[in-house]
Amino acid sequence: MVTIDSLIEGDVFGEMGFLEGGKQLRSASVVASGDVWVGILDGGKLSADFEMLPYNLRALIRSLVLKLREITATVCSLASVQDEKSV
């Protein structure tokens, strides 16, 4: 397991799958280290709002999410190699 980030109040998680159009499986797990309050967004409303954005902006957002997914996979792979070397 590789910790990518620690979230604080007001942070959001789970957005990458949505922004990729639900075409990818989740890329991370979230583990709480204490009590948390979780809000669930209305997927239909979120999709409708996203579709109101200009096509080029939606394409840019999806491209950035894909790059972030690729970078995250690389970081996790490198961390895994480091873990193997330290054992």
All heavy atoms as an XYZ file, in Angstrom:
651
protein
N       0.848     -1.179      0.000
C       0.000      0.000      0.000
C       0.890      1.237      0.000
O       1.872      1.306      0.726
C      -0.907      0.005      1.230
C      -1.824      1.199      1.257
S      -3.173      1.139      2.473
C      -2.323      1.230      3.997
N       0.537      2.201     -0.828
C       1.273      3.453     -0.942
C       0.332      4.593     -0.590
O      -0.760      4.685     -1.140
C       1.808      3.657     -2.378
C       2.493      5.002     -2.520
C       2.732      2.532     -2.768
N       0.743      5.426      0.349
C      -0.072      6.594      0.684
C       0.259      7.699     -0.309
O       1.399      8.160     -0.390
C       0.212      7.069      2.120
O      -0.101      6.002      3.020
C      -0.614      8.299      2.462
N      -0.732      8.124     -1.056
C      -0.553      9.185     -2.052
C      -0.825     10.542     -1.429
O      -0.168     11.522     -1.729
C      -1.496      8.972     -3.260
C      -1.214      7.638     -3.945
C      -1.402     10.123     -4.250
C       0.138      7.537     -4.595
N      -1.807     10.593     -0.535
C      -2.196     11.870      0.056
C      -2.953     11.610      1.349
O      -3.491     10.532      1.557
C      -3.094     12.640     -0.924
C      -3.241     14.108     -0.604
O      -2.539     14.612      0.306
O      -4.037     14.788     -1.275
N      -2.973     12.602      2.193
C      -3.813     12.576      3.386
C      -4.836     13.686      3.214
O      -4.473     14.840      2.968
C      -2.979     12.813      4.644
O      -2.095     11.732      4.846
N      -6.085     13.323      3.315
C      -7.153     14.286      3.079
C      -7.512     15.030      4.357
O      -7.330     14.512      5.455
C      -8.384     13.568      2.536
C      -8.155     12.723      1.279
C      -9.447     12.045      0.861
C      -7.592     13.554      0.158
N      -8.019     16.229      4.170
C      -8.501     17.030      5.296
C      -9.946     17.420      5.023
O     -10.473     17.172      3.936
C      -7.620     18.289      5.521
C      -7.644     19.181      4.280
C      -6.200     17.895      5.892
C      -6.969     20.536      4.471
N     -10.567     18.024      6.011
C     -11.970     18.416      5.886
C     -12.196     19.211      4.597
O     -11.441     20.118      4.275
C     -12.382     19.267      7.089
C     -13.849     19.636      7.083
C     -14.278     20.390      8.329
O     -13.556     20.354      9.336
O     -15.356     21.006      8.279
N     -13.216     18.811      3.861
C     -13.574     19.485      2.618
C     -12.959     18.876      1.371
O     -13.331     19.225      0.256
N     -11.993     17.962      1.539
C     -11.374     17.312      0.386
C     -12.362     16.350     -0.264
O     -13.316     15.889      0.363
C     -10.111     16.557      0.801
C      -8.917     17.479      1.012
O      -8.995     18.661      0.635
O      -7.908     17.013      1.566
N     -12.088     16.023     -1.517
C     -12.956     15.153     -2.311
C     -12.149     13.956     -2.793
O     -10.970     14.085     -3.116
C     -13.509     15.931     -3.533
C     -14.302     15.033     -4.448
C     -14.346     17.121     -3.078
N     -12.790     12.801     -2.844
C     -12.149     11.627     -3.441
C     -13.184     10.898     -4.278
O     -14.385     11.094     -4.116
C     -11.537     10.703     -2.377
C     -12.535     10.118     -1.415
C     -13.137      8.909     -1.691
C     -12.865     10.785     -0.251
C     -14.061      8.361     -0.813
C     -13.783     10.250      0.639
C     -14.386      9.034      0.365
N     -12.701     10.100     -5.205
C     -13.602      9.327     -6.062
C     -13.985     10.030     -7.348
O     -14.801      9.527     -8.115
N     -13.378     11.167     -7.613
C     -13.764     11.956     -8.783
C     -13.168     11.443    -10.086
O     -13.728     11.670    -11.157
C     -13.387     13.432     -8.586
C     -11.908     13.747     -8.696
C     -11.076     13.362     -7.490
O     -11.608     12.873     -6.466
O      -9.856     13.553     -7.575
N     -12.047     10.737    -10.019
C     -11.381     10.330    -11.261
C     -12.247      9.392    -12.096
O     -12.353      9.556    -13.312
C     -10.019      9.717    -10.957
C      -9.010     10.754    -10.535
S      -7.400     10.091    -10.078
C      -6.888      9.261    -11.553
N     -12.853      8.422    -11.469
C     -13.727      7.502    -12.200
C     -14.867      8.230    -12.877
O     -15.202      7.952    -14.036
N     -15.464      9.175    -12.179
C     -16.552      9.962    -12.771
C     -16.049     10.764    -13.964
O     -16.662     10.765    -15.030
C     -17.168     10.910    -11.728
C     -18.026     11.963    -12.363
C     -19.288     11.659    -12.812
C     -17.542     13.250    -12.546
C     -20.071     12.615    -13.441
C     -18.310     14.213    -13.166
C     -19.581     13.899    -13.615
N     -14.922     11.457    -13.781
C     -14.404     12.337    -14.829
C     -13.935     11.564    -16.063
O     -13.859     12.117    -17.151
C     -13.271     13.212    -14.283
C     -13.737     14.261    -13.271
C     -12.539     14.939    -12.621
C     -14.657     15.286    -13.921
N     -13.661     10.289    -15.892
C     -13.300      9.448    -17.035
C     -14.540      8.803    -17.653
O     -14.437      7.928    -18.497
C     -12.305      8.371    -16.608
C     -10.957      8.946    -16.255
C     -10.000      7.896    -15.733
O     -10.399      7.099    -14.856
O      -8.873      7.875    -16.212
N     -15.692      9.210    -17.216
C     -16.926      8.688    -17.786
C     -17.290      7.311    -17.284
O     -18.042      6.587    -17.920
N     -16.732      6.935    -16.117
C     -17.043      5.638    -15.542
C     -16.427      4.474    -16.308
O     -16.820      3.331    -16.135
N     -15.438      4.773    -17.159
C     -14.830      3.746    -18.002
C     -13.697      2.993    -17.305
O     -13.259      1.973    -17.778
C     -14.297      4.368    -19.292
C     -15.393      4.969    -20.147
C     -14.837      5.669    -21.352
C     -15.968      6.362    -22.107
N     -15.480      7.289    -23.080
N     -13.198      3.532    -16.204
C     -12.075      2.918    -15.503
C     -12.513      2.468    -14.111
O     -13.373      3.091    -13.490
C     -10.926      3.921    -15.341
C     -10.315      4.368    -16.646
C      -9.455      3.282    -17.271
O      -8.896      2.445    -16.581
N      -9.370      3.299    -18.580
N     -11.880      1.410    -13.650
C     -12.100      0.991    -12.274
C     -11.429      1.987    -11.347
O     -10.540      2.733    -11.762
C     -11.512     -0.407    -12.056
C     -12.131     -1.535    -12.869
C     -11.367     -2.824    -12.625
C     -13.596     -1.702    -12.540
N     -11.817      1.957    -10.105
C     -11.194      2.875     -9.151
C      -9.699      2.642     -9.118
O      -9.218      1.532     -9.357
C     -11.810      2.727     -7.770
C     -11.550      1.400     -7.104
C     -12.287      1.319     -5.758
N     -12.073      0.035     -5.148
C     -11.020     -0.290     -4.429
N     -10.074      0.590     -4.227
N     -10.891     -1.486     -3.908
N      -8.964      3.688     -8.817
C      -7.508      3.572     -8.822
C      -6.920      3.676     -7.422
O      -5.709      3.598     -7.260
C      -6.903      4.664     -9.709
O      -7.251      5.942     -9.222
N      -7.772      3.861     -6.438
C      -7.255      4.037     -5.081
C      -8.301      3.585     -4.068
O      -9.480      3.456     -4.384
C      -6.901      5.499     -4.838
N      -7.824      3.391     -2.878
C      -8.701      3.109     -1.744
C      -8.541      4.249     -0.749
O      -7.499      4.893     -0.697
C      -8.307      1.801     -1.067
O      -8.480      0.718     -1.950
N      -9.558      4.468      0.027
C      -9.511      5.493      1.062
C      -9.703      4.797      2.401
O     -10.620      3.992      2.558
C     -10.618      6.552      0.844
C     -10.610      7.572      1.958
C     -10.453      7.222     -0.508
N      -8.809      5.107      3.333
C      -8.872      4.522      4.666
C      -8.948      5.657      5.667
O      -8.115      6.562      5.654
C      -7.623      3.653      4.948
C      -7.664      3.090      6.350
C      -7.495      2.549      3.912
N      -9.949      5.618      6.546
C     -10.104      6.657      7.569
C      -9.224      6.336      8.766
O      -9.120      5.185      9.186
C     -11.560      6.749      8.008
N      -8.597      7.376      9.301
C      -7.789      7.182     10.500
C      -8.511      7.691     11.743
O      -7.941      7.745     12.816
C      -6.432      7.886     10.348
O      -6.627      9.268     10.186
N      -9.752      8.058     11.587
C     -10.566      8.546     12.695
C     -12.004      8.669     12.233
O     -12.386      8.127     11.198
N     -12.802      9.388     12.993
C     -14.197      9.600     12.626
C     -14.273     10.509     11.400
O     -13.518     11.477     11.287
C     -14.965     10.255     13.778
C     -15.099      9.332     14.986
O     -14.947      8.111     14.805
O     -15.333      9.843     16.088
N     -15.160     10.173     10.479
C     -15.334     10.985      9.273
C     -16.816     11.140      8.962
O     -17.639     10.322      9.367
C     -14.635     10.351      8.047
C     -13.140     10.305      8.228
C     -15.188      8.982      7.729
N     -17.129     12.186      8.238
C     -18.448     12.404      7.659
C     -18.252     12.335      6.156
O     -17.367     12.987      5.612
C     -18.999     13.784      8.020
C     -19.439     13.895      9.446
C     -18.672     14.213     10.519
C     -20.745     13.686      9.942
N     -19.410     14.211     11.656
C     -20.701     13.897     11.328
C     -21.950     13.336      9.347
C     -21.820     13.767     12.131
C     -23.068     13.219     10.160
C     -22.991     13.426     11.532
N     -19.055     11.529      5.484
C     -18.922     11.372      4.043
C     -20.224     11.809      3.388
O     -21.304     11.391      3.797
C     -18.609      9.905      3.672
C     -18.542      9.732      2.167
C     -17.321      9.456      4.331
N     -20.082     12.643      2.371
C     -21.241     13.057      1.586
C     -21.225     12.330      0.259
O     -20.166     12.018     -0.288
N     -22.381     12.035     -0.253
C     -22.490     11.361     -1.542
C     -23.162     12.321     -2.510
O     -24.227     12.870     -2.216
C     -23.306     10.062     -1.421
C     -22.612      9.113     -0.443
C     -23.486      9.419     -2.784
C     -23.409      7.867     -0.118
N     -22.521     12.530     -3.652
C     -23.059     13.441     -4.654
C     -24.072     12.728     -5.536
O     -23.975     11.525     -5.775
C     -21.926     13.992     -5.516
C     -20.858     14.783     -4.768
C     -19.724     15.155     -5.718
C     -21.458     16.035     -4.148
N     -25.010     13.477     -6.043
C     -26.008     12.962     -6.973
C     -25.338     12.794     -8.337
O     -25.026     13.777     -9.012
C     -27.173     13.950     -7.056
C     -28.270     13.521     -8.017
O     -27.978     12.843     -9.015
O     -29.429     13.887     -7.765
N     -25.089     11.533     -8.739
C     -24.393     11.254     -9.989
C     -25.089     11.810    -11.213
O     -24.440     12.309    -12.137
N     -26.406     11.744    -11.230
C     -27.162     12.272    -12.368
C     -27.001     13.771    -12.521
O     -26.767     14.280    -13.624
N     -27.112     14.477    -11.409
C     -26.951     15.943    -11.441
C     -25.522     16.308    -11.808
O     -25.294     17.215    -12.611
C     -27.313     16.535    -10.075
C     -26.971     17.996     -9.904
C     -28.188     18.855     -9.797
C     -27.877     20.296     -9.459
N     -27.260     21.041    -10.546
N     -24.566     15.598    -11.227
C     -23.165     15.864    -11.522
C     -22.880     15.644    -13.012
O     -22.213     16.460    -13.654
C     -22.283     14.956    -10.663
C     -20.818     15.305    -10.551
C     -20.610     16.707    -10.014
C     -20.111     14.307     -9.643
N     -23.404     14.569    -13.574
C     -23.224     14.290    -15.004
C     -23.856     15.373    -15.862
O     -23.260     15.829    -16.844
C     -23.837     12.940    -15.375
O     -23.098     11.896    -14.802
N     -25.051     15.779    -15.494
C     -25.740     16.826    -16.261
C     -24.947     18.132    -16.224
O     -24.789     18.799    -17.257
C     -27.147     17.036    -15.714
N     -24.446     18.490    -15.045
C     -23.643     19.714    -14.923
C     -22.355     19.605    -15.741
O     -21.947     20.555    -16.411
C     -23.308     20.010    -13.460
C     -24.507     20.473    -12.659
O     -25.551     20.801    -13.262
O     -24.405     20.510    -11.409
N     -21.702     18.448    -15.685
C     -20.453     18.249    -16.423
C     -20.698     18.355    -17.923
O     -19.907     18.951    -18.649
C     -19.848     16.891    -16.060
C     -18.488     16.659    -16.642
C     -17.379     17.333    -16.153
C     -18.307     15.754    -17.681
C     -16.116     17.124    -16.690
C     -17.049     15.538    -18.215
C     -15.955     16.215    -17.725
N     -21.803     17.795    -18.395
C     -22.119     17.834    -19.828
C     -22.434     19.254    -20.304
O     -22.363     19.520    -21.500
C     -23.280     16.888    -20.150
C     -22.911     15.426    -20.038
C     -21.749     15.025    -20.937
O     -21.702     15.461    -22.109
O     -20.879     14.273    -20.461
N     -22.740     20.145    -19.400
C     -23.000     21.540    -19.777
C     -21.703     22.295    -20.072
O     -21.738     23.364    -20.692
C     -23.803     22.253    -18.681
C     -25.229     21.747    -18.567
S     -26.163     22.519    -17.234
C     -26.181     24.224    -17.762
N     -20.576     21.751    -19.642
C     -19.287     22.381    -19.937
C     -18.994     22.246    -21.428
O     -19.417     21.282    -22.071
C     -18.163     21.705    -19.145
C     -18.232     21.810    -17.630
C     -17.128     20.943    -17.004
C     -18.099     23.245    -17.185
N     -18.249     23.199    -21.995
C     -17.884     23.075    -23.414
C     -17.103     21.777    -23.656
O     -16.338     21.327    -22.794
C     -16.986     24.296    -23.660
C     -17.351     25.272    -22.586
C     -17.763     24.445    -21.400
N     -17.306     21.186    -24.829
C     -16.666     19.914    -25.171
C     -15.157     19.959    -24.952
O     -14.576     19.025    -24.385
C     -16.975     19.535    -26.624
C     -16.193     18.325    -27.061
C     -16.643     17.046    -26.735
C     -14.994     18.459    -27.753
C     -15.909     15.930    -27.094
C     -14.255     17.337    -28.117
C     -14.717     16.081    -27.785
O     -13.980     14.979    -28.140
N     -14.504     21.019    -25.415
C     -13.044     21.106    -25.297
C     -12.595     21.112    -23.840
O     -11.557     20.544    -23.512
C     -12.507     22.342    -26.017
C     -12.586     22.205    -27.520
O     -12.666     21.101    -28.056
N     -12.570     23.324    -28.221
N     -13.361     21.734    -22.962
C     -13.022     21.746    -21.539
C     -13.188     20.356    -20.937
O     -12.339     19.885    -20.179
C     -13.869     22.770    -20.782
C     -13.599     22.894    -19.287
C     -12.120     23.195    -19.022
C     -14.470     23.987    -18.682
N     -14.262     19.660    -21.302
C     -14.455     18.287    -20.820
C     -13.315     17.391    -21.295
O     -12.792     16.571    -20.535
C     -15.798     17.727    -21.284
C     -16.998     18.401    -20.643
C     -18.296     17.649    -20.889
N     -18.481     17.142    -22.226
C     -19.190     17.738    -23.182
N     -19.784     18.895    -22.954
N     -19.307     17.183    -24.372
N     -12.899     17.551    -22.557
C     -11.798     16.750    -23.101
C     -10.496     17.052    -22.363
O      -9.720     16.139    -22.065
C     -11.642     17.012    -24.599
N     -10.248     18.319    -22.053
C      -9.046     18.703    -21.320
C      -9.045     18.077    -19.917
O      -8.048     17.521    -19.477
C      -8.942     20.222    -21.220
C      -7.808     20.763    -20.355
C      -6.453     20.354    -20.924
C      -7.909     22.275    -20.238
N     -10.171     18.160    -19.235
C     -10.284     17.588    -17.891
C     -10.027     16.090    -17.934
O      -9.262     15.548    -17.130
C     -11.666     17.903    -17.271
C     -11.767     19.399    -16.955
C     -11.914     17.054    -16.024
C     -13.163     19.870    -16.598
N     -10.640     15.404    -18.890
C     -10.443     13.944    -18.998
C      -8.993     13.604    -19.333
O      -8.441     12.630    -18.825
C     -11.413     13.360    -20.017
C     -12.833     13.330    -19.461
C     -13.801     12.589    -20.337
N     -15.048     12.389    -19.635
C     -16.243     12.687    -20.131
N     -16.350     13.180    -21.345
N     -17.324     12.471    -19.423
N      -8.346     14.428    -20.159
C      -6.935     14.216    -20.484
C      -6.060     14.379    -19.244
O      -5.151     13.576    -19.003
C      -6.504     15.205    -21.566
O      -5.118     15.123    -21.798
N      -6.331     15.398    -18.444
C      -5.562     15.617    -17.218
C      -5.763     14.487    -16.220
O      -4.817     14.051    -15.553
C      -5.940     16.964    -16.590
C      -5.522     18.196    -17.390
C      -6.144     19.457    -16.787
C      -4.009     18.314    -17.462
N      -6.981     13.977    -16.121
C      -7.260     12.861    -15.224
C      -6.504     11.616    -15.681
O      -5.930     10.894    -14.861
C      -8.781     12.596    -15.130
C      -9.065     11.261    -14.462
C      -9.463     13.722    -14.375
N      -6.468     11.375    -16.982
C      -5.725     10.229    -17.502
C      -4.238     10.362    -17.173
O      -3.603      9.396    -16.734
C      -5.928     10.105    -19.012
C      -5.178      8.963    -19.696
C      -5.571      7.610    -19.121
C      -5.412      8.997    -21.192
N      -3.673     11.542    -17.364
C      -2.263     11.766    -17.035
C      -2.028     11.555    -15.534
O      -1.028     10.953    -15.142
C      -1.824     13.167    -17.450
C      -1.712     13.346    -18.951
C      -1.267     14.745    -19.302
C      -1.364     15.042    -20.762
N      -0.777     14.123    -21.676
N      -2.935     12.031    -14.699
C      -2.804     11.838    -13.261
C      -2.852     10.355    -12.909
O      -2.074      9.869    -12.085
C      -3.893     12.602    -12.504
C      -3.897     12.455    -10.992
C      -2.559     12.904    -10.401
C      -5.042     13.255    -10.385
N      -3.742      9.619    -13.545
C      -3.836      8.170    -13.304
C      -2.518      7.493    -13.684
O      -2.004      6.640    -12.955
C      -4.998      7.563    -14.086
C      -5.217      6.094    -13.798
C      -6.362      5.510    -14.590
N      -7.660      5.969    -14.155
C      -8.348      5.448    -13.142
N      -7.841      4.466    -12.438
N      -9.534      5.918    -12.840
N      -1.945      7.870    -14.824
C      -0.685      7.274    -15.270
C       0.458      7.611    -14.312
O       1.266      6.745    -13.971
C      -0.350      7.756    -16.681
C      -1.291      7.202    -17.735
C      -1.143      7.869    -19.092
O      -0.379      8.862    -19.218
O      -1.794      7.407    -20.037
N       0.528      8.854    -13.866
C       1.578      9.272    -12.932
C       1.427      8.546    -11.600
O       2.408      8.090    -11.009
C       1.565     10.796    -12.745
C       2.032     11.473    -14.036
C       2.430     11.226    -11.566
C       1.783     12.962    -14.088
N       0.206      8.413    -11.132
C      -0.049      7.706     -9.876
C       0.401      6.252     -9.984
O       1.026      5.715     -9.071
C      -1.540      7.788     -9.502
O      -1.910      9.162     -9.356
C      -1.830      7.051     -8.206
N       0.111      5.614    -11.113
C       0.540      4.229    -11.315
C       2.067      4.133    -11.313
O       2.632      3.194    -10.729
C      -0.027      3.686    -12.627
N       2.729      5.092    -11.916
C       4.190      5.097    -11.934
C       4.753      5.264    -10.529
O       5.682      4.554    -10.126
C       4.718      6.219    -12.849
O       4.235      5.995    -14.179
C       6.239      6.269    -12.855
N       4.192      6.190     -9.765
C       4.646      6.409     -8.388
C       4.462      5.144     -7.564
O       5.363      4.731     -6.822
C       3.900      7.602     -7.739
C       4.120      7.647     -6.242
C       4.327      8.906     -8.385
N       3.330      4.494     -7.687
C       3.072      3.264     -6.933
C       4.044      2.162     -7.346
O       4.537      1.405     -6.499
C       1.627      2.808     -7.126
S       0.440      3.882     -6.309
N       4.332      2.075     -8.631
C       5.280      1.078     -9.119
C       6.678      1.333     -8.566
O       7.349      0.410     -8.108
C       5.302      1.104    -10.648
O       6.241      0.193    -11.145
N       7.098      2.584     -8.588
C       8.414      2.939     -8.038
C       8.483      2.665     -6.542
O       9.491      2.183     -6.029
C       8.739      4.404     -8.326
C       8.984      4.740     -9.797
C       9.089      6.244     -9.989
C      10.218      4.032    -10.320
N       7.414      2.978     -5.823
C       7.370      2.733     -4.379
C       7.454      1.233     -4.109
O       8.112      0.803     -3.154
C       6.114      3.330     -3.767
N       6.810      0.445     -4.944
C       6.837     -1.002     -4.787
C       8.249     -1.541     -4.985
O       8.708     -2.403     -4.237
C       5.879     -1.652     -5.788
O       5.945     -3.042     -5.707
N       8.955     -1.027     -5.971
C      10.342     -1.427     -6.212
C      11.212     -1.053     -5.028
O      12.036     -1.848     -4.571
C      10.868     -0.792     -7.522
C      12.372     -0.975     -7.652
C      10.143     -1.368     -8.726
N      11.006      0.140     -4.491
C      11.773      0.582     -3.314
C      11.508     -0.331     -2.123
O      12.410     -0.683     -1.388
C      11.427      2.031     -2.949
C      12.093      3.059     -3.813
C      13.601      2.998     -3.724
O      14.261      2.534     -4.635
N      14.153      3.434     -2.624
N      10.235     -0.708     -1.920
C       9.879     -1.613     -0.826
C      10.582     -2.957     -0.984
O      11.074     -3.532     -0.013
C       8.363     -1.827     -0.762
C       7.632     -0.635     -0.154
O       8.300      0.245      0.433
O       6.393     -0.593     -0.268
N      10.635     -3.476     -2.218
C      11.290     -4.763     -2.466
C      12.781     -4.687     -2.178
O      13.369     -5.632     -1.659
C      11.045     -5.200     -3.911
C       9.615     -5.610     -4.182
C       9.356     -5.888     -5.647
O      10.317     -5.931     -6.447
O       8.175     -6.083     -5.994
N      13.393     -3.557     -2.483
C      14.829     -3.397     -2.255
C      15.152     -3.302     -0.767
O      16.231     -3.686     -0.336
C      15.335     -2.133     -2.956
C      15.438     -2.279     -4.450
C      15.983     -1.014     -5.089
C      16.103     -1.166     -6.588
N      16.622      0.069     -7.200
N      14.217     -2.768      0.007
C      14.486     -2.582      1.439
C      14.216     -3.846      2.256
O      14.485     -3.883      3.445
C      13.659     -1.415      1.978
O      12.276     -1.716      1.932
N      13.654     -4.875      1.641
C      13.353     -6.121      2.359
C      14.529     -7.046      2.361
O      15.428     -7.119      1.706
C      12.126     -6.841      1.750
C      11.928     -8.209      2.343
C      10.915     -5.993      1.905
